[in-house]
Amino acid sequence: MSDNTVLLHRILKASPEKIYRAFTEALAIASWLPPYGFLCTVHQMDVQTGGSYSMSFQNFSTGNSHSFGGDYISIEPNEFLKYTNKFDDPNLPGEMTTSVWLRKTFAGTEIKITQEGIPKAIPLEMCYLGWQESLEKLAKLVEPQIQDT
């Protein structure tokens, strides 16, 4: 972690196509992106370069929520996503940029994530911890190979 940036890296036992779907389908992202103890509502999601999204996270314990959204800057299906994140709360000013790289490997898919411009009001360690929890949930979504009967 450096100043206002978190870097994450994982190998997941799933294809790049499956992981990409988890980032680009509203129902999927709502299931894994919020850290433990939070629920996610995707209000709108137009996954294309120049498209936008908006969603909110609700703290299940308190019922409080915060909303955010952004724009998709660059998309290369199954390989790369770059999008902005901006909180609706004026106490969390600025715009973050998240970049996600997916690369097929012998073991599955290497995923690298960089989130830059994190507001000073958010401790980097909490942001990093939240991402670790989210990636754990992502693995539990994409790694199982469940066949339809």
Long-range contacts (C-beta under 8 A, 24 or more apart in sequence): 1-124, 1-125, 1-128, 4-116, 4-117, 4-118, 4-119, 4-120, 4-124, 5-114, 5-115, 5-116, 5-117, 5-118, 5-124, 6-113, 6-114, 6-115, 6-118, 6-124, 6-127, 6-128, 6-131, 7-112, 7-113, 7-114, 8-111, 8-112, 8-113, 8-114, 8-128, 8-131, 8-132, 8-135, 9-110, 9-111, 9-112, 9-113, 10-110, 10-111, 10-135, 10-139, 11-105, 11-107, 11-108, 11-109, 11-110, 11-111, 12-108, 12-109, 12-111, 12-138, 12-139, 12-142, 12-143, 13-107, 13-108, 13-139, 13-143, 14-108, 14-109, 14-139, 14-142, 14-143, 15-104, 15-108, 15-109, 16-78, 16-79, 16-102, 16-103, 16-104, 16-109, 17-78, 18-142, 19-102, 19-109, 19-111, 19-138, 19-142, 20-77, 20-78, 20-79, 20-81, 20-102, 22-138, 22-141, 22-142, 23-81, 23-100, 24-81, 28-141, 29-55, 30-55, 31-137, 31-141, 32-134, 32-137, 32-138, 32-140, 32-141, 33-134, 33-137, 34-134, 35-129, 35-130, 35-133, 35-134, 36-133, 36-137, 37-61, 43-67, 43-69, 46-72, 47-72, 47-75, 48-72, 48-75, 49-73, 49-74, 49-75, 53-83, 66-92, 70-95, 70-96, 73-97, 78-102, 79-103, 85-115, 87-119, 91-121, 92-119, 92-121, 92-122, 93-119, 94-119, 108-143, 111-135
